């Protein structure tokens, strides 16, 4: 019997969440994320914000890690002044996910950053972000799509070798790349759409789009395979 790898996925922590008769603080994760991991052959575990000092213990129990999309990274994290178009900070989540990323990199645990997760990976390695760009979130609350072009010879290109339309919703992006990161896909306007860390002990990839909103499983199957699983 094949044992499916355990993939942790970071979550929101929101006050005033509502369901049924309840309105309480809740750890939230759009269902597309665990479904994506499950469809690709993994077991999904939600990782709500915790004390950063517990990140290494948490990551040690995982076979792989997904840092999910969400709010803007606080600009102070990369030494920038806040732009008026940057959203409110999520300091607890920033601290927790940066600690998870550091722990995964130190332990060689396969890591996939999605949208905010890719941006946070870049920040964790000393990179910076563009705080606003147009054209990648056309309608508020509605995912769009646009093509991305892989960079030949990269990890990403090995998974998805052709130009592909991807589900997208973001207004921030990678500016200066962090230490050791290389860009492995671009949008037609030059926006960095994927990054990877060739010098890492393990498999490390970030994508700016939202694979959980599409049907293409190749990126997450790459994570599952690196985590020791067999894709269905």
Beta strands, then each sheet from edge to edge (+ up, - down):
strand 1: 6-10
strand 2: 12-19
strand 3: 22-28
strand 4: 43-47
strand 5: 64-67
strand 6: 110-114
strand 7: 129-130
strand 8: 144-150
strand 9: 164-168
strand 10: 173-174
strand 11: 181-187
strand 12: 192-197
strand 13: 204-207
sheet 1: 4+ 1+ 5+ 6+ 13+ 12- 11+ 8- 9+
sheet 2: 2+ 3-
sheet 3: 7+ 10-
end
